[in-house]
Amino acid sequence: MFSKMAVLLRRDSDPESDADEEPLNFQTELLVLQNILVGLALIVVLARSYVRYYIIKAFKIDDWVMLFAQVCHQFSFLLAAV
């Protein structure tokens, strides 16, 4: 990934760069980053829900809204992957 960034920076600084070079593609890196962040968000929401429901025993409306939003996000994430 860093080699792609170096090429990108070199292209921007060199006004006479070749026009026939292949365009840079960060699709794989962005997809990996998206999956990592979605997984991290899921872990955080599940951990908070566990603590609020089982340990503190104070699962209120804000927790239900957060859980609903996470489920909607996961659903949209799955639909986008298809």
Secondary structure, DSSP 4 states (H G I P E B T S, - for coil): -HHHHHHHHHHHH-TT--TTSPPP--HHHHHHHHHHHHHHHHHHHHHHHHIIIIIS----HHHHHHHHHHHHHHHHHHHHH-
